Amino acid sequence: IMEILKLVKQELSGEKSTLSPLASH
């Protein structure tokens, strides 16, 4: 699970404008 979270974090950092709202909630 940790690896998945890391990958997701990388994607969030790469696409802030796209997943920013999702991450906020």
Secondary structure, 3 states (H helix, E strand, C coil): CHHHHHHHHHHHHHCHHHHHHHHHC
